Amino acid sequence: AVIVLLLYLAIYILMRVKLHHRRSRRSLLGRGFASLSRHARSSAGQIIAFAVTMMLMLVIMLLRTELLDNWRTQLPENAPNHFAFNILAQEKDALQRWLVKEGIEAQPLYPMVRGRLTQVNGVSVKPQNERQDKTDEALNRELNLTWTDRLPDDNRIIEGRWLDGTHKQETQKQEVSVELELARRLGLKLGDELTFNIGGEKLLADITSLRSVQWESFSPNFYMIFPPGTLDGMPTTYITSFRLHGQQGALLAELVSQFPSVTVLEVEVIIQQFRTVLRQVTMAVEIMLLFVLLAGFAVLFAAVQTSLDERLREGALMRALGAKRQYLEQNNLIEFALLGFISGVLAVLGAEAINTYLYHQVFQIERQLVIKVWIVAPLMAAFLISLVGYFLTRRTITQSPKSILQQYE
């Protein structure tokens, strides 16, 4: 549908350009538009071929160069850059004292219990089909459950009320707070009864609140939060996150040495690994698109060859009537430069539309307009395509007008 729309737009522009040419046929742009209009069908096809290829290349290039940088600029200034988990209960207090002693900015230590969601209102939550199986990962793995009597700073109650013990007093049933997006994916609502399997034991709890979570804060966050006392006796470890500044890097080795059972995850290392993988994947795709771009130039070559006889006659007649070689060179250059420029503009429009959708709907990241792409891409496309087009049409200038006209007598 997008390609059809671009094709319609290109042909529409070419037709309007033809009207414009009638009013300004002597200007350089007017002559270029006139040449495009005379070969409207092939020009439209070439514009679409180049525009779609360049659009895909721009989408990949912008994602590779901007995605992580834009995401990182939106992180809180002092966001944690390390996670520590698998903290045993007997090490919790000692670790907390060590963090305070070393002046390390750390989040609270949250208890963490592994449990699987098995039923909603007494009905099994096993995936109903393969698509749901891939989409709802929460149904296929154990979730990290926690308890706290205080709403975490990066959470906000959207529906219901925070865990205050009122529900248990009124109904004698346990309660749980659920992350909003997970609830939407699984179709959960306030009052639903959830059944969890925790180490072979069954736990039932009613949903009393839905929370939005700021996952990009890099604080420990959870899909399910219970009130204190609900998960007593369950196998429990603890998790926290903290920020090490540049001069504190050596403390990481000391932490691992003093607390060997604790697993430390460096966020920056993960980001660099992701950046490397992203660069390798996009490079492979760009190489394939480069071959597609070369195929586009092959289409341009075929189109020029198809219209070469007509171009030769036009050039010979114009030179016989007194047109200078420089005039014809300008005609050829401006025709293909316009073809490239229009392709570049359409490519940028398409790439910006796709990237804006991906940023806002998929990655949920704010994005700034990249002005240089709007300038560089159309000009680069105009330069490359005009250069190739000029060499493909040189015969219309270099061959003798007399010999050409004699061939068509």
C-alpha positions as CSV (number, residue, x, y, z in Angstrom):
1,A,0.0,0.0,0.0
2,V,2.9,2.4,0.8
3,I,4.6,1.7,-2.5
4,V,1.3,2.2,-4.4
5,L,0.8,5.5,-2.6
6,L,4.4,6.6,-3.4
7,L,3.8,5.6,-7.1
8,Y,0.6,7.7,-7.2
9,L,2.4,10.6,-5.6
10,A,5.3,10.5,-8.0
11,I,3.1,10.3,-11.1
12,Y,0.9,13.1,-9.7
13,I,4.0,15.3,-9.2
14,L,5.2,14.5,-12.7
15,M,1.9,15.5,-14.2
16,R,1.8,18.8,-12.3
17,V,5.3,19.4,-13.3
18,K,4.3,19.2,-16.9
19,L,1.8,22.0,-16.4
20,H,4.5,24.0,-14.7
21,H,6.9,23.5,-17.6
22,R,4.5,25.1,-20.0
23,R,4.7,28.3,-18.0
24,S,8.5,28.3,-17.6
25,R,9.9,26.1,-20.3
26,R,13.1,28.2,-20.7
27,S,14.3,27.8,-17.1
28,L,16.7,25.1,-16.1
29,L,14.3,23.4,-13.8
30,G,11.5,23.8,-16.3
31,R,13.6,21.9,-18.9
32,G,14.4,19.2,-16.4
33,F,10.7,18.8,-15.4
34,A,9.8,18.7,-19.1
35,S,12.3,15.8,-19.7
36,L,10.8,13.9,-16.7
37,S,7.3,14.5,-18.0
38,R,8.1,13.2,-21.5
39,H,9.3,9.9,-19.9
40,A,6.7,10.0,-17.1
41,R,6.0,6.2,-16.9
42,S,9.6,5.1,-16.7
43,S,10.5,8.1,-14.5
44,A,7.8,7.2,-12.0
45,G,9.0,3.6,-11.8
46,Q,12.6,4.8,-11.2
47,I,11.5,7.3,-8.6
48,I,9.7,4.5,-6.7
49,A,12.5,2.0,-7.0
50,F,15.1,4.5,-5.7
51,A,12.8,6.0,-3.1
52,V,11.8,2.7,-1.5
53,T,15.4,1.4,-1.4
54,M,16.8,4.6,0.1
55,M,13.9,4.8,2.5
56,L,14.8,1.3,3.9
57,M,18.5,2.3,4.1
58,L,17.7,5.5,6.0
59,V,15.4,3.7,8.4
60,I,18.1,1.2,9.3
61,M,20.8,3.9,9.4
62,L,18.8,6.2,11.7
63,L,17.8,3.3,14.0
64,R,21.4,2.1,14.3
65,T,22.9,5.6,15.0
66,E,20.0,7.2,17.0
67,L,18.0,4.6,18.9
68,L,20.4,3.9,21.8
69,D,21.6,7.5,22.0
70,N,18.0,8.8,22.1
71,W,17.1,6.2,24.7
72,R,20.1,7.0,26.9
73,T,19.4,10.8,26.8
74,Q,16.0,10.1,28.3
75,L,17.3,8.1,31.3
76,P,17.4,9.9,34.7
77,E,20.6,11.7,35.2
78,N,21.7,9.5,38.1
79,A,20.0,6.3,37.0
80,P,21.6,3.1,38.4
81,N,24.1,1.4,36.1
82,H,24.6,-1.9,38.0
83,F,22.2,-4.5,39.3
84,A,23.0,-6.9,42.2
85,F,20.8,-10.0,42.6
86,N,20.9,-13.4,44.1
87,I,21.6,-11.7,47.4
88,L,21.0,-14.2,50.3
89,A,18.9,-13.1,53.3
90,Q,21.9,-13.6,55.6
91,E,24.0,-11.2,53.4
92,K,21.4,-8.6,53.0
93,D,22.2,-6.4,56.0
94,A,26.0,-6.7,55.5
95,L,25.7,-5.7,51.8
96,Q,23.5,-2.7,52.7
97,R,26.1,-1.6,55.3
98,W,28.9,-1.9,52.8
99,L,27.1,0.2,50.2
100,V,26.5,2.9,52.7
101,K,30.1,2.8,54.0
102,E,31.5,3.2,50.4
103,G,29.1,6.1,49.6
104,I,27.4,4.2,46.8
105,E,24.0,5.4,45.7
106,A,21.7,2.4,45.9
107,Q,18.0,1.5,45.6
108,P,16.3,-0.3,48.5
109,L,16.8,-4.1,48.6
110,Y,13.7,-5.8,47.4
111,P,12.9,-9.5,48.3
112,M,12.4,-11.6,45.2
113,V,10.4,-14.9,45.0
114,R,10.0,-16.9,41.8
115,G,6.5,-18.0,41.0
116,R,4.4,-19.0,38.0
117,L,0.9,-17.5,37.2
118,T,-1.2,-20.6,36.5
119,Q,-4.9,-19.5,36.7
120,V,-7.1,-16.4,36.4
121,N,-10.5,-16.8,38.1
122,G,-10.0,-20.5,38.2
123,V,-9.3,-20.8,34.5
124,S,-5.9,-22.0,33.2
125,V,-3.7,-19.4,31.6
126,K,-1.9,-21.7,29.3
127,P,-1.5,-20.1,25.9
128,Q,-4.4,-20.8,23.6
129,N,-2.4,-20.7,20.4
130,E,1.1,-20.3,19.1
131,R,0.7,-16.5,18.6
132,Q,-0.3,-16.0,22.3
133,D,2.5,-18.3,23.3
134,K,5.1,-16.0,21.6
135,T,3.5,-12.7,22.7
136,D,2.7,-13.4,26.4
137,E,6.1,-14.5,27.8
138,A,4.7,-14.1,31.3
139,L,2.7,-17.3,30.7
140,N,5.7,-19.4,29.8
141,R,8.1,-18.5,32.6
142,E,8.3,-17.9,36.3
143,L,7.8,-14.3,37.4
144,N,9.7,-12.3,39.9
145,L,7.3,-11.6,42.8
146,T,8.0,-9.2,45.7
147,W,6.4,-7.7,48.7
148,T,6.5,-4.2,50.2
149,D,4.3,-1.9,52.2
150,R,5.5,1.2,50.3
151,L,4.6,2.0,46.7
152,P,8.0,2.2,44.8
153,D,9.0,5.7,43.6
154,D,8.8,4.7,39.9
155,N,5.3,3.2,40.2
156,R,2.0,5.0,40.0
157,I,-1.5,3.6,40.9
158,I,-3.7,3.8,37.8
159,E,-6.7,1.9,39.1
160,G,-7.7,0.6,42.5
161,R,-5.9,1.3,45.8
162,W,-2.5,0.5,47.1
163,L,-1.9,-2.6,49.3
164,D,-3.1,-1.4,52.7
165,G,-4.5,-4.6,54.3
166,T,-8.1,-3.4,53.9
167,H,-9.0,-6.1,51.3
168,K,-7.8,-8.9,53.5
169,Q,-9.7,-7.6,56.5
170,E,-12.9,-7.4,54.5
171,T,-12.6,-10.6,52.5
172,Q,-10.0,-12.8,54.3
173,K,-8.3,-13.1,50.9
174,Q,-4.8,-12.1,49.8
175,E,-4.3,-9.2,47.5
176,V,-1.8,-8.3,44.7
177,S,-0.9,-5.2,42.7
178,V,-0.3,-5.9,38.9
179,E,1.7,-3.9,36.4
180,L,-0.7,-2.2,34.0
181,E,0.8,-3.3,30.6
182,L,0.9,-7.0,31.7
183,A,-2.7,-6.7,32.9
184,R,-3.7,-5.4,29.5
185,R,-1.9,-8.1,27.6
186,L,-3.4,-10.9,29.7
187,G,-6.9,-9.2,29.9
188,L,-6.7,-8.8,33.7
189,K,-8.9,-6.4,35.6
190,L,-9.5,-5.3,39.2
191,G,-11.1,-8.0,41.3
192,D,-9.7,-10.9,39.2
193,E,-8.4,-13.8,41.3
194,L,-4.9,-15.0,40.4
195,T,-3.5,-18.4,41.2
196,F,0.3,-18.7,41.5
197,N,2.5,-21.8,41.8
198,I,5.4,-21.0,44.1
199,G,7.8,-23.9,44.7
200,G,4.9,-26.3,44.4
201,E,2.6,-24.4,46.7
202,K,-0.5,-22.7,45.6
203,L,-1.2,-19.0,46.4
204,L,-4.5,-17.2,45.6
205,A,-4.7,-13.4,45.5
206,D,-7.2,-10.8,44.2
207,I,-6.1,-7.9,42.1
208,T,-6.7,-4.7,44.1
209,S,-4.6,-2.2,42.0
210,L,-3.0,-1.7,38.6
211,R,0.3,0.2,38.4
212,S,2.2,2.0,35.7
213,V,5.9,1.3,36.0
214,Q,8.8,3.5,34.8
215,W,11.0,0.6,33.6
216,E,13.7,2.9,32.2
217,S,14.5,4.1,35.7
218,F,16.8,1.1,36.2
219,S,15.4,0.5,39.6
220,P,14.2,-3.0,40.6
221,N,10.6,-3.2,39.3
222,F,8.1,-6.0,39.4
223,Y,5.0,-7.2,37.6
224,M,3.5,-8.5,40.8
225,I,3.7,-6.9,44.3
226,F,2.2,-8.4,47.4
227,P,1.8,-6.9,50.9
228,P,4.3,-8.0,53.6
229,G,3.6,-11.4,55.1
230,T,2.0,-12.9,52.0
231,L,5.1,-14.7,50.8
232,D,6.6,-15.6,54.2
233,G,8.4,-18.9,54.2
234,M,9.0,-18.9,50.4
235,P,12.5,-19.3,49.0
236,T,13.7,-15.7,48.9
237,T,16.7,-13.8,47.5
238,Y,17.1,-10.0,47.3
239,I,17.8,-7.6,44.5
240,T,19.0,-3.9,44.3
241,S,20.5,-1.5,41.8
242,F,23.1,1.1,42.3
243,R,25.2,3.7,40.5
244,L,29.0,3.6,40.4
245,H,30.7,6.8,39.1
246,G,33.9,6.6,37.1
247,Q,36.2,6.9,40.1
248,Q,34.3,4.1,42.0
249,G,34.8,1.4,39.4
250,A,37.4,-0.4,41.5
251,L,34.7,-1.0,44.2
252,L,33.0,-3.5,41.9
253,A,35.9,-6.0,42.3
254,E,35.8,-5.5,46.1
255,L,32.0,-6.1,46.2
256,V,32.4,-9.4,44.2
257,S,35.2,-10.4,46.5
258,Q,33.4,-9.8,49.7
259,F,30.0,-11.2,48.5
260,P,30.9,-14.0,46.1
261,S,27.3,-15.3,45.9
262,V,26.0,-12.0,44.6
263,T,25.6,-11.7,40.9
264,V,26.4,-8.2,39.5
265,L,25.1,-7.0,36.2
266,E,26.7,-4.0,34.5
267,V,24.2,-2.1,32.4
268,E,26.8,-0.4,30.3
269,V,28.3,-3.8,29.2
270,I,24.8,-4.9,28.1
271,I,24.3,-1.7,26.2
272,Q,27.6,-2.1,24.4
273,Q,26.9,-5.7,23.5
274,F,23.5,-4.7,22.2
275,R,25.1,-1.9,20.2
276,T,27.6,-4.4,18.7
277,V,24.8,-6.9,17.7
278,L,22.7,-4.1,16.3
279,R,25.6,-2.8,14.3
280,Q,26.4,-6.2,12.9
281,V,22.7,-7.0,12.0
282,T,22.1,-3.6,10.4
283,M,25.4,-3.8,8.4
284,A,24.3,-7.1,6.9
285,V,20.9,-5.6,6.0
286,E,22.6,-2.6,4.5
287,I,24.8,-4.7,2.3
288,M,21.7,-6.5,1.0
289,L,20.0,-3.1,0.4
290,L,23.2,-1.9,-1.4
291,F,22.7,-4.7,-3.9
292,V,19.0,-3.6,-4.2
293,L,20.3,0.0,-4.9
294,L,22.6,-1.4,-7.6
295,A,19.6,-3.1,-9.1
296,G,17.9,0.3,-9.1
297,F,20.7,1.6,-11.2
298,A,20.3,-1.4,-13.5
299,V,16.7,-0.4,-13.9
300,L,17.8,3.2,-14.7
301,F,20.2,1.8,-17.3
302,A,17.5,-0.3,-18.9
303,A,15.1,2.6,-18.9
304,V,17.7,4.9,-20.6
305,Q,18.5,2.2,-23.1
306,T,14.8,1.8,-23.9
307,S,14.4,5.5,-24.6
308,L,17.9,6.0,-26.1
309,D,16.6,6.2,-29.7
310,E,14.2,8.9,-28.8
311,R,16.8,10.7,-26.8
312,L,19.3,10.5,-29.7
313,R,16.7,11.9,-32.1
314,E,15.8,14.7,-29.7
315,G,19.5,15.6,-29.2
316,A,20.3,15.5,-32.9
317,L,17.4,17.7,-33.8
318,M,18.2,20.3,-31.1
319,R,21.9,20.4,-32.1
320,A,20.9,20.7,-35.8
321,L,18.7,23.6,-34.9
322,G,21.6,25.3,-33.1
323,A,21.6,24.1,-29.5
324,K,25.0,24.0,-27.9
325,R,26.5,20.9,-26.3
326,Q,26.5,22.7,-22.9
327,Y,22.7,23.2,-23.2
328,L,22.1,19.5,-23.8
329,E,24.5,18.5,-21.0
330,Q,22.5,20.7,-18.6
331,N,19.3,19.1,-19.8
332,N,20.5,15.6,-19.1
333,L,22.1,16.5,-15.7
334,I,19.0,18.4,-14.4
335,E,16.6,15.6,-15.5
336,F,18.4,12.9,-13.5
337,A,19.2,15.3,-10.7
338,L,15.5,16.0,-10.3
339,L,14.7,12.3,-10.5
340,G,17.2,11.7,-7.7
341,F,16.1,14.7,-5.6
342,I,12.4,13.6,-5.7
343,S,13.4,10.1,-4.8
344,G,15.5,11.4,-1.9
345,V,12.6,13.6,-0.6
346,L,10.2,10.7,-0.8
347,A,12.7,8.4,0.9
348,V,13.2,10.8,3.8
349,L,9.4,11.3,4.2
350,G,8.9,7.5,4.3
351,A,11.9,7.0,6.7
352,E,10.7,9.7,9.1
353,A,7.2,8.3,9.1
354,I,8.4,4.7,9.8
355,N,10.9,5.8,12.5
356,T,8.4,8.1,14.2
357,Y,6.0,5.2,14.4
358,L,8.6,2.8,15.7
359,Y,9.9,5.3,18.3
360,H,6.5,6.2,19.7
361,Q,4.5,3.0,19.3
362,V,7.1,0.2,19.6
363,F,10.0,1.7,21.6
364,Q,8.0,4.4,23.4
365,I,10.9,6.9,23.2
366,E,10.7,10.5,22.3
367,R,12.5,11.4,19.0
368,Q,14.0,14.6,17.6
369,L,13.9,15.4,13.9
370,V,17.2,15.0,12.2
371,I,17.5,18.0,10.0
372,K,20.7,17.0,8.3
373,V,19.0,13.9,6.8
374,W,16.4,16.1,5.1
375,I,19.3,18.0,3.5
376,V,21.9,15.4,2.8
377,A,19.8,12.5,1.5
378,P,18.0,14.3,-1.4
379,L,21.2,16.1,-2.4
380,M,23.3,12.9,-2.3
381,A,20.6,11.1,-4.3
382,A,20.5,13.9,-6.8
383,F,24.3,13.8,-7.2
384,L,24.6,10.1,-7.6
385,I,21.7,9.6,-10.0
386,S,22.6,12.6,-12.1
387,L,26.2,11.4,-12.4
388,V,25.1,7.9,-13.5
389,G,22.4,9.3,-15.8
390,Y,24.8,11.7,-17.4
391,F,27.2,8.9,-18.4
392,L,24.4,6.7,-19.6
393,T,23.2,9.5,-22.0
394,R,26.5,10.8,-23.2
395,R,25.9,9.4,-26.7
396,T,23.1,11.9,-27.2
397,I,25.8,14.6,-27.0
398,T,28.9,13.1,-28.4
399,Q,27.5,11.3,-31.5
400,S,27.3,13.3,-34.7
401,P,23.8,14.8,-35.4
402,K,24.2,14.1,-39.1
403,S,24.9,10.4,-38.6
404,I,22.0,10.0,-36.1
405,L,19.5,11.8,-38.4
406,Q,20.6,9.7,-41.4
407,Q,19.8,6.5,-39.4
408,Y,16.1,7.6,-39.1
409,E,15.5,8.8,-42.6
